[in-house]
Amino acid sequence: MSSRTLETIIHPEADTATFLNLLRQQFNITRIYYPGAGTDDTLESAFAQQEITYLDKMVLDIILEGVKLRLNFEDDGFTSFFEFIRKFAKGRNYVLGDFGKSPFADGTFGAVFYKDIHATEEELAEILRTLRTGGVVIHGKDICEGEEGRKMLEAAAMLGMLREVRLPYTHPDLTVFQKA
Ligand SMILES: C[S@@+](CC[C@H](N)C(=O)[O-])C[C@H]1O[C@@H](n2cnc3c(N)ncnc32)[C@H](O)[C@@H]1O
């Protein structure tokens, strides 16, 4: 299906749901991986929950920290935060783990959402391993201090692992790279 529609010609700057939906159609994305997702549900504006695989080690950290804290204090902001994360993970494909050594087979996903995860070079390579050839990395603008996600992806493009994709529609905070 062509990604060029009257809508994208007249309004080339799409909102998030429209942008993700156009990508989904253009690249035939049925499984999308969000490493280091935390509790960010941005993808759900365009993808069904069962199409998204979330992975984060935070929940594990929170559980461990929570246990530690409860041993030491009569806390309670933490319990409610823990509950919030637990509720977010419940009902979603939410994997507790390390994106530097994920359990997914090579080429499992048609897309990766990559946003503020402070991945090292090796971790990025491991994330890209799980993406099929021709699949896309959707990069969300770096917000965290010190995060250089875009530079990492540009470097991967210089090494021939990815190429930046120019699209007939744009988003102010999202850019797209394709796995070579
Ligand atoms: C700054 S937060 C960003 C969360 C989300 N991507 C967003 O933009 O709202 C970074 C997240 O990456 C997770 N993270 C960092 N290193 C990780 C690793 N090696 N494996 C899995 N998750 C990791 C953290 O637990 C945290 O949830």
The ligand as a MOL file (V3000), in Angstrom:
LIG
                    3D

  0  0  0     0  0            999 V3000
M  V30 BEGIN CTAB
M  V30 COUNTS 27 29 0 0 0
M  V30 BEGIN ATOM
M  V30 1 C 14.8730 6.9620 30.8790 0
M  V30 2 S 13.8850 5.5310 30.9600 0 CHG=1
M  V30 3 C 12.9750 5.6730 29.4350 0
M  V30 4 C 11.6890 4.8930 29.4650 0
M  V30 5 C 10.9150 4.9700 28.1510 0
M  V30 6 N 11.7010 4.5080 27.0450 0
M  V30 7 C 10.4410 6.3880 27.8840 0
M  V30 8 O 10.9590 7.0410 26.9840 0
M  V30 9 O 9.5280 6.8380 28.5990 0 CHG=-1
M  V30 10 C 15.0590 4.2440 30.5960 0
M  V30 11 C 14.4760 2.8590 30.7950 0
M  V30 12 O 15.4020 1.8830 30.2790 0
M  V30 13 C 15.4390 0.7960 31.1910 0
M  V30 14 N 16.7250 0.1000 31.0080 0
M  V30 15 C 17.9680 0.6350 31.0980 0
M  V30 16 N 18.9000 -0.2960 30.8500 0
M  V30 17 C 18.2290 -1.4560 30.5720 0
M  V30 18 C 18.6320 -2.7690 30.2070 0
M  V30 19 N 19.9250 -3.0980 30.0710 0
M  V30 20 N 17.6720 -3.6860 29.9640 0
M  V30 21 C 16.3570 -3.3680 30.0870 0
M  V30 22 N 15.9100 -2.1510 30.4310 0
M  V30 23 C 16.8330 -1.2020 30.6730 0
M  V30 24 C 15.2700 1.4300 32.5490 0
M  V30 25 O 14.8420 0.4880 33.5230 0
M  V30 26 C 14.2230 2.5010 32.2430 0
M  V30 27 O 12.9070 2.0180 32.3780 0
M  V30 END ATOM
M  V30 BEGIN BOND
M  V30 1 1 1 2
M  V30 2 1 2 3
M  V30 3 1 2 10
M  V30 4 1 3 4
M  V30 5 1 4 5
M  V30 6 1 5 6
M  V30 7 1 5 7
M  V30 8 2 7 8
M  V30 9 1 7 9
M  V30 10 1 10 11
M  V30 11 1 11 12
M  V30 12 1 11 26
M  V30 13 1 12 13
M  V30 14 1 13 14
M  V30 15 1 13 24
M  V30 16 1 14 15
M  V30 17 1 14 23
M  V30 18 2 15 16
M  V30 19 1 16 17
M  V30 20 1 17 18
M  V30 21 2 17 23
M  V30 22 1 18 19
M  V30 23 2 18 20
M  V30 24 1 20 21
M  V30 25 2 21 22
M  V30 26 1 22 23
M  V30 27 1 24 25
M  V30 28 1 24 26
M  V30 29 1 26 27
M  V30 END BOND
M  V30 END CTAB
M  END
